[in-house]
Amino acid sequence: MSSSQTWRYNVFPSFHGQDVRKTFLSHLRNQFDSNGITMFDDQGMERSQTIALALIRAIRESRISVVVLSKNYASSSWCLNELVEIMECKNIVMPIFYQVDPSEVRKQTGDFGKAFQKNCAGKEEKQRWIQALIYVGNIAGEHWLNWENEVDMIKKIAQDISDKLNATPSRDFDGMVGLKVHIRELRSLLYLDCDQVRMVGICGPAGIGKTTIARALQSQISSNFQLGCFMENVRGSLNLGLDDYGLKLHLQERLLSMILNQNGIRIHHLGAIRDRLHNQKVLIILDDVNDLKQLTALANQTSWFGPGSRIIVTTEDKDILQRHGIDIIYHVDFPSRAEALEIFCRNTFRQRSPPHGLTELAERVTHLCGNLPLGLCVIGSFLRGKNEDEWEVVNL
């Protein structure tokens, strides 16, 4: 699916009605309603051997498919055909193994397997159904037997769905001049498919766009990680008047509170990050670092983080990165004259180029800003809506 896809529903549920409709599914739907999650409702739709076109459309128009695999799920050709369509649609899939074990689904064994064999006897769809069951059985989902009660499990499912919905590609940075090149270069440095822990620096002068680039990158890759956080203004920690040890404790508390989404975490030793995150695949962005002590406190060693983790550090000082042993560094260069003019025009005129008659004036302002993106944005916004005479009054 294209990242520009407009979804009609957040969730499409696939389930065996007699097993879960009046119990588990009704509670799940109620929790989704409380969390603002829209779920397709098939009430009133007549079920048969063949999947209805309306259901196929609903699957394709849903961001996430929740498959509730219960004992009698595989006894229904309707359910199995839904599952095949879900598999072929390639949207996000979250399986819930409800009173069945994932291995029973993958291998079609136990009561689940008996129901499947009885249903598919002599049917030509059998092999496609088997492939779909192997596919969904291999996806990490929620296992009913791992929970003491359904209430907590349902709350966890709703939270996971919300997190996945929030992790969809952001459009906040559409139109940012030069962003695609920055993101492409950074992704190549990050090696996202590699299980090693990698630390990458983003370096450049103040106002060049490091923070914006890092935020845009986070919006695109955060769904690849179990946990993540964007820790802004790390520089400000030096103004708290703490000694070195107190500073490091404060920074670790702040990071853990953010990444674990728990306000006010308190720690009593500097091994806390390692203890809590060593088995987690995390994305941590440390923005505006200006002292080596900050990196020592927050990311002293790659062994602090689980396999596949990525630590991204933005700074004006390349020397800090090198002294910390970060040798993978992306330098953010000044935009070209054409790019600088476009940045200015987007902020001033909300279009890519100057209106007729204002080209010379726009080029002069761009030159006076020194092609610095922050300056171009600030001055451009200030001049928005002003006429040429007003530009001259402010000595531009």
C-alpha positions in Angstrom: 0.0 0.0 0.0 1.1 3.5 -0.7 2.0 5.7 2.3 -0.7 8.1 1.0 -3.4 5.4 1.4 -6.5 6.8 3.2 -7.9 4.1 5.5 -11.6 3.8 6.1 -11.1 1.7 9.3 -8.3 1.4 11.8 -9.0 -2.4 12.3 -10.5 -5.3 10.5 -11.4 -8.2 12.8 -11.3 -11.8 11.5 -12.9 -14.2 14.0 -15.2 -17.2 14.4 -18.5 -15.7 15.6 -19.8 -18.5 17.9 -16.4 -18.7 19.7 -15.9 -15.0 20.6 -18.5 -12.6 19.2 -20.5 -12.2 22.4 -17.6 -12.5 24.8 -14.0 -11.6 23.9 -14.7 -9.6 20.8 -17.5 -7.5 22.4 -15.1 -6.5 25.2 -12.3 -5.8 22.6 -14.7 -3.6 20.6 -15.7 -1.7 23.7 -12.0 -1.0 24.6 -11.3 0.1 21.0 -14.2 2.5 21.2 -12.7 4.0 24.4 -9.3 4.3 22.7 -10.8 6.0 19.6 -10.0 3.0 17.4 -12.5 2.4 14.6 -13.2 -1.3 13.8 -15.2 -2.7 10.9 -18.5 -4.3 12.1 -19.9 -7.2 10.0 -23.2 -7.4 11.9 -26.1 -8.2 9.6 -23.8 -9.6 6.9 -24.8 -13.1 5.8 -21.9 -15.5 5.9 -21.4 -18.3 3.4 -18.7 -20.4 1.9 -17.5 -17.5 -0.3 -16.1 -14.3 1.1 -18.3 -11.3 0.3 -17.0 -8.4 -1.9 -17.9 -6.0 0.9 -15.5 -7.9 3.3 -12.7 -7.8 0.7 -13.2 -4.1 0.4 -13.2 -3.7 4.2 -10.0 -5.7 4.6 -8.2 -3.5 2.0 -9.5 -0.3 3.6 -8.3 -1.2 7.1 -4.9 -0.3 8.4 -4.5 -3.3 10.7 -6.1 -6.8 10.6 -6.7 -8.4 14.0 -7.0 -12.2 13.6 -8.6 -13.9 16.6 -7.6 -17.6 16.2 -9.9 -19.6 18.4 -10.6 -23.4 18.5 -13.2 -23.3 15.7 -11.7 -20.6 13.5 -10.4 -23.2 11.0 -13.8 -24.9 10.8 -15.1 -21.9 8.8 -14.3 -21.5 5.1 -15.4 -17.9 5.5 -12.7 -17.3 8.1 -10.0 -19.0 6.2 -10.8 -17.1 3.0 -10.7 -13.9 5.0 -7.2 -14.9 6.2 -6.0 -15.6 2.7 -7.2 -12.1 1.6 -5.5 -10.5 4.7 -2.3 -12.3 3.8 -2.4 -11.2 0.2 -3.3 -7.6 1.2 0.0 -7.2 3.1 -1.4 -4.8 5.7 -0.3 -4.9 9.4 -1.5 -8.2 11.0 -1.9 -8.8 14.7 -2.8 -12.4 15.7 -4.5 -13.2 19.0 -4.2 -16.9 19.9 -7.4 -17.4 21.9 -7.5 -20.7 23.8 -5.2 -22.2 21.1 -1.4 -22.5 20.9 0.5 -20.8 18.0 2.1 -24.2 17.1 -1.4 -25.7 16.6 -2.2 -22.9 14.1 1.1 -23.3 12.3 1.0 -27.1 12.1 -2.8 -27.6 12.1 -2.7 -29.9 15.1 -4.9 -30.5 18.2 -8.6 -29.5 18.2 -7.7 -26.6 15.9 -6.2 -29.0 13.4 -9.1 -31.5 13.6 -11.6 -28.7 12.8 -9.4 -27.6 9.9 -9.1 -31.1 8.4 -12.8 -31.7 8.7 -13.5 -28.4 6.9 -11.0 -28.7 4.1 -11.6 -32.3 3.1 -11.8 -32.5 -0.7 -11.6 -28.7 -1.1 -9.2 -27.2 -3.7 -8.4 -24.2 -1.4 -6.7 -26.4 1.2 -3.1 -25.5 0.2 -3.8 -21.8 0.2 -5.4 -22.1 3.6 -2.4 -24.0 5.0 0.0 -21.3 3.8 -2.2 -18.6 5.4 -2.2 -20.4 8.7 1.5 -20.9 8.6 1.9 -17.2 7.8 -0.3 -16.0 10.7 1.0 -18.6 13.2 4.6 -17.3 12.7 3.7 -13.7 13.6 4.3 -12.6 17.2 1.0 -11.8 18.7 -0.9 -12.1 22.0 -1.3 -15.5 23.5 -4.4 -15.9 25.7 -2.6 -18.4 28.0 0.1 -15.9 29.0 -2.5 -13.6 30.7 -4.1 -14.0 34.1 -7.2 -12.1 32.9 -8.7 -10.9 29.6 -9.1 -7.3 30.8 -5.4 -6.7 31.0 -4.8 -8.5 27.7 -7.4 -6.4 25.9 -6.0 -3.2 27.3 -2.5 -4.3 26.1 -3.9 -5.1 22.6 -5.6 -1.7 22.4 -2.4 0.1 23.4 -0.4 -1.9 20.8 -2.9 -1.0 18.1 -2.8 2.7 19.1 1.0 2.6 19.0 1.0 1.0 15.5 -1.5 3.6 14.3 0.6 6.4 15.7 3.7 5.0 14.0 2.3 5.4 10.5 4.3 7.6 8.1 4.1 11.2 9.0 3.2 14.0 6.6 4.5 16.7 8.9 7.7 17.1 6.9 6.2 17.0 3.4 7.6 19.8 1.3 10.8 20.2 3.3 13.4 21.1 0.8 16.2 18.5 0.4 14.7 16.2 3.0 14.5 13.1 0.8 18.3 13.3 0.1 19.1 13.6 3.9 16.9 10.7 4.8 18.2 8.5 2.1 21.8 9.2 3.1 21.1 8.6 6.8 19.2 5.3 6.2 22.3 4.0 4.3 24.4 4.9 7.3 22.1 3.3 9.8 22.0 -0.2 8.1 18.5 -0.9 9.6 18.7 -4.6 8.6 21.9 -5.2 10.7 21.5 -6.6 14.2 24.6 -4.8 15.5 24.0 -1.7 17.7 25.1 1.4 15.8 25.6 4.9 16.9 25.4 7.6 14.2 26.1 11.3 14.5 24.4 14.2 12.6 26.7 17.2 12.6 26.4 20.8 11.3 26.2 24.4 12.4 23.3 25.8 14.4 20.2 26.5 12.3 21.2 24.1 9.5 18.2 21.7 10.2 19.7 18.8 12.2 16.8 18.6 14.6 14.2 18.7 11.8 16.1 16.0 9.9 16.3 13.8 12.9 12.6 14.2 13.7 11.7 13.4 10.1 13.9 10.3 10.2 12.3 9.2 13.5 8.8 9.4 11.9 9.9 7.1 9.1 11.8 4.4 11.0 10.4 4.3 14.5 8.0 1.4 13.7 11.1 -0.9 13.2 11.9 -0.7 17.0 10.4 -2.0 20.2 11.0 1.3 22.1 12.0 4.8 21.1 12.3 8.4 22.2 13.4 11.8 20.9 15.4 13.5 23.8 15.5 17.1 22.8 17.7 19.9 24.1 20.2 17.7 25.9 22.4 20.8 26.0 20.1 22.3 28.6 21.1 19.7 31.2 24.3 21.6 31.8 22.4 24.6 33.3 20.9 22.6 36.2 23.9 23.2 38.5 24.4 19.5 39.2 27.8 17.8 39.9 28.9 15.2 37.3 27.3 12.3 39.1 24.0 14.1 39.7 24.0 15.2 36.1 24.4 11.7 34.8 21.6 10.4 37.1 19.3 13.1 36.0 19.9 12.4 32.3 19.4 8.7 32.8 16.1 9.3 34.7 14.9 11.6 31.9 15.7 9.1 29.2 14.2 6.1 31.0 11.0 8.1 31.8 10.6 9.0 28.1 11.4 5.7 26.5 9.4 3.6 29.0 6.6 6.1 29.1 6.6 6.3 32.9 6.7 9.8 34.4 9.1 10.5 37.2 11.3 7.4 37.1 14.0 7.6 39.9 17.2 5.6 39.8 20.1 5.2 42.3 23.0 4.0 40.2 24.3 4.6 36.7 23.7 1.0 35.5 20.0 1.6 35.1 19.9 2.2 31.3 21.9 -1.0 30.8 19.7 -3.0 33.2 16.4 -1.8 31.6 17.3 -1.7 27.8 20.0 -4.3 27.2 17.4 -6.7 25.7 15.3 -4.1 23.9 15.7 -3.0 20.3 15.5 0.8 20.7 15.7 3.9 18.7 17.1 6.8 20.7 17.7 10.3 19.3 19.8 12.6 21.5 19.3 16.1 20.2 21.7 19.0 20.6 24.5 17.4 22.6 27.3 19.7 23.5 29.3 17.9 26.2 30.9 14.5 26.2 29.5 13.8 29.7 26.0 13.7 28.2 27.0 10.9 25.9 28.8 9.1 28.6 25.7 9.2 30.8 23.1 8.2 28.1 24.9 5.9 25.7 28.3 5.0 27.0 28.5 1.6 25.4 26.6 -0.3 22.7 26.2 -3.2 25.1 23.6 -1.1 27.0 21.1 -1.7 24.2 19.6 -4.7 22.6 20.5 -6.1 19.1 19.5 -3.9 16.2 19.3 -0.7 18.3 20.2 2.7 16.8 21.5 5.7 18.8 21.4 9.0 16.8 23.2 12.0 18.1 22.8 15.6 16.7 25.5 18.1 17.6 27.4 21.2 16.4 30.6 19.7 17.6 32.1 16.9 15.6 34.9 16.5 18.1 32.4 15.3 20.8 31.3 12.5 18.5 34.8 11.4 17.6 36.0 11.4 21.3 33.0 9.2 22.1 34.0 6.7 19.4 31.2 7.6 17.0 32.9 7.5 13.5 29.7 7.2 11.5 28.9 10.9 11.0 26.5 12.6 8.6 27.4 16.2 7.8 24.5 18.5 7.0 25.7 20.9 4.3 24.2 24.3 3.5 21.6 24.2 0.8 22.4 25.3 -2.7 21.3 28.8 -3.8 18.3 27.3 -5.6 17.3 25.2 -2.6 17.7 28.3 -0.2 15.5 30.4 -2.5 12.8 27.6 -2.4 13.0 27.4 1.4 12.4 31.1 1.6 9.6 31.1 -0.9 7.8 28.2 0.8 7.8 30.2 4.1 7.0 33.5 2.6 4.7 32.8 -0.4 3.7 29.2 0.3 4.9 28.3 -3.1 8.2 27.0 -4.5 9.3 30.2 -6.4 8.8 33.9 -6.0 5.7 35.6 -7.5 6.1 37.7 -10.6 8.1 40.8 -9.9 9.6 39.7 -6.6 12.4 37.4 -7.8 15.2 39.9 -7.3 14.0 40.9 -3.8 13.6 37.3 -2.8 17.1 36.5 -4.0 18.5 39.4 -2.1 16.8 38.3 1.2 18.1 34.7 0.6 21.6 36.0 0.2 21.4 38.1 3.3 20.3 35.0 5.3 23.5 33.3 4.2 21.5 30.3 2.9 20.9 29.2 6.5 17.6 27.2 6.7 16.6 28.5 10.1 17.2 32.2 9.1 15.3 31.6 5.8 12.3 30.2 7.7 12.2 32.9 10.3 12.6 35.8 7.9 10.3 34.2 5.4 7.5 33.8 8.0 8.0 37.4 9.2 7.6 38.8 5.7 4.6 36.6 4.9 1.7 38.9 3.7 3.8 42.0 3.6 4.1 44.0 0.4 7.3 45.2 -1.3 7.3 48.6 0.4 7.1 46.9 3.8 10.1 44.7 2.9 12.1 47.8 2.1 11.1 49.4 5.4 12.7 46.6 7.4 16.0 47.2 5.5 15.8 44.2 3.3 
